[in-house]
Amino acid sequence: MFTGIIAELNPLHKGHQSLLHYAGSLPNSEGVIVILSSNFTQRGSPSITDKFLRSSAAIKAGADIVIELPFLYACSAGQDFARGAVNILGRLGFVSRIAFGMETPEYDINPAIKVISDEPEQYRNALRNELMQGASYPKALSLALEHAIPGSYNFITKPNNMLALSYMLEIRRQGYDIEALPVKRTGDFRSSVIREDIIANSHMMPKYSQDIIAMAKRKGRLCNEERLWPLLQCVFIRSEPEELREIYGIDEGIEGLFLKHWRASRGLDDFIGRCVCSRYTRAHIRRRLVYILLGLKRRNVREAMNDGVPYARVLAFNSKGRQILRKYADGSGIPIITRLKDANDKAGKYFAQTEYKVSQLYELLMDNPDMKRETHKVLQFP
């Protein structure tokens, strides 16, 4: 049996390592497949190191195959993030279980899944009312669910519980015969804390992950998100509101908020802080800023995402992973590729073109950019 893990590994810490070891030690384990975020994360921020370095960390931690979650799903709200990742794992055809961390895995999540899936009138009205009052979607969903299932709010507002709910919802919605394996998060290991001070918090990472970060730093390959700011300023200088309204995710007047605040802002973080409100979270704003920089048109993105993820792009594998791919690739329900140029249908080509643009933008955030890195060969490990 093969176990899937969905992760960002930004960077890989001891909690990630523990989850990968757990997946590999399950009864009848034949391999561990990691679905890894592209170079921009679910919160809209660029990853601290690129996806190839994070893939190598995943292999060292126990993964056999690392498959990319394309940018259009990786840099999205939780429900789309989960939808894309589950879509890949389900269509591979050989993954039978997904392991993921939760703050409270003992909580019976099934009533919440049923309410969100069936949308009874009480829940639907509560969700609509919260949105009309200006709540962000995650906040509105949490409050609406509390109306339907008293006591659920404290559970659903914990970030890993929310993602776990999203994974299980998508397994049900997409009809995959995949077992969900929630795992209790142990230890105070958080990637966000590590990113704030890598040296002070290096003890949260296994030695190989520390070495990857140290090597990236020596080679000028640690990302500096603040470099997005002058790029955004240039876009805002030349943009009219109607142009921004054509961009994917730009709706409900958020373009006016951006154009109102950018001139007085002292940097990216200051600008985002000025735009945050009850309706728009930091992650919501960050994602839309990246969409603007890439010039992603709403109609093109929606059309490309209509039928799910168009391919499963392998980033890295070990010797066991090579054997798995040889055995199962031909029977997979999703095309398995190693190069973007191998994407061959309309949606696949759009995803691939977008991924290439994303990589070019990401490289501009490096001290030592490698503008050809996206075309590097898949990483192979013994």
Summary of the structure (lengths in Angstrom):
residues: 382
radius of gyration: 20.4
end to end distance: 21.6
largest distance: 58.8
contacts: 1263
relative contact order: 0.16
helix: 54%
strand: 12%
